[in-house]
Amino acid sequence: MPTLRGLVVGGMALSSSPRFDVYGNDFGWGKPVAVRSGSGNKFDGKLTVYPGVENGSVDVEICLSPETAARLESDTEFMAALE
């Protein structure tokens, strides 16, 4: 997975567009049930946050390299926080 030039190694980037109504778009197939940002501009440690489909909720898309995901899975403190 590529890295973003200038991003601190081991760091994290967060992006969002709170004014873009991702679930309000209907292209003739019905209302969206999920949202993804697409395959471009992906790098290890990127989080994209969208307003969720339900009022007050959020959807989070997380991009991690396989190595980063494996390190998280082996981190007992992190995994305990998910329970």
C-alpha positions as CSV (number, residue, x, y, z in Angstrom):
1,M,0.0,0.0,0.0
2,P,1.5,3.4,-0.9
3,T,2.4,6.0,1.7
4,L,1.6,9.6,1.6
5,R,4.6,11.8,1.2
6,G,5.1,14.0,4.2
7,L,3.0,11.8,6.5
8,V,4.8,10.8,9.6
9,V,5.6,7.1,9.6
10,G,3.3,5.4,12.0
11,G,0.9,8.4,11.8
12,M,-2.7,8.6,10.8
13,A,-4.6,10.9,8.4
14,L,-8.3,11.6,8.7
15,S,-10.6,13.0,6.0
16,S,-14.3,13.8,5.8
17,S,-16.8,15.9,4.0
18,P,-19.6,16.6,6.5
19,R,-21.5,18.7,4.0
20,F,-21.7,16.0,1.3
21,D,-24.9,14.0,1.9
22,V,-23.5,10.6,0.7
23,Y,-26.8,8.8,1.6
24,G,-29.0,11.4,-0.1
25,N,-27.9,10.5,-3.6
26,D,-30.0,8.2,-5.7
27,F,-28.7,7.3,-9.2
28,G,-31.8,5.3,-10.1
29,W,-30.8,2.2,-8.2
30,G,-32.4,3.2,-4.9
31,K,-30.9,4.7,-1.8
32,P,-27.3,3.7,-0.9
33,V,-26.9,1.1,1.8
34,A,-23.1,1.6,2.2
35,V,-20.5,4.2,1.1
36,R,-16.9,3.7,0.1
37,S,-14.4,6.3,-1.2
38,G,-13.2,4.3,-4.1
39,S,-9.8,2.9,-5.0
40,G,-7.9,6.1,-5.5
41,N,-5.9,8.0,-2.9
42,K,-5.5,5.1,-0.5
43,F,-2.6,4.8,1.9
44,D,-1.7,3.0,5.1
45,G,-3.4,4.7,8.1
46,K,-6.0,6.7,6.2
47,L,-9.5,7.0,7.8
48,T,-12.4,8.5,6.0
49,V,-15.5,9.4,8.1
50,Y,-19.0,9.9,6.6
51,P,-22.3,10.9,8.2
52,G,-24.1,7.6,8.8
53,V,-27.3,6.4,7.2
54,E,-29.1,6.8,10.6
55,N,-29.4,10.2,12.1
56,G,-26.4,10.9,14.4
57,S,-24.4,7.9,13.3
58,V,-21.1,7.8,11.4
59,D,-19.5,5.4,8.9
60,V,-15.7,5.0,9.1
61,E,-13.6,3.6,6.3
62,I,-10.1,2.5,7.4
63,C,-7.2,1.8,5.1
64,L,-4.5,-0.4,6.6
65,S,-1.7,-2.4,5.0
66,P,-1.7,-6.1,5.7
67,E,1.3,-5.6,8.0
68,T,-0.4,-2.9,10.0
69,A,-3.6,-4.9,10.3
70,A,-1.6,-7.9,11.5
71,R,0.1,-5.8,14.2
72,L,-3.2,-4.5,15.4
73,E,-4.6,-8.1,15.5
74,S,-1.7,-9.2,17.7
75,D,-2.0,-6.2,20.1
76,T,-3.9,-7.6,23.0
77,E,-4.8,-4.2,24.5
78,F,-6.3,-3.1,21.2
79,M,-8.2,-6.3,20.7
80,A,-9.5,-6.2,24.3
81,A,-10.9,-2.7,23.6
82,L,-13.0,-4.0,20.8
83,E,-14.8,-6.5,23.0
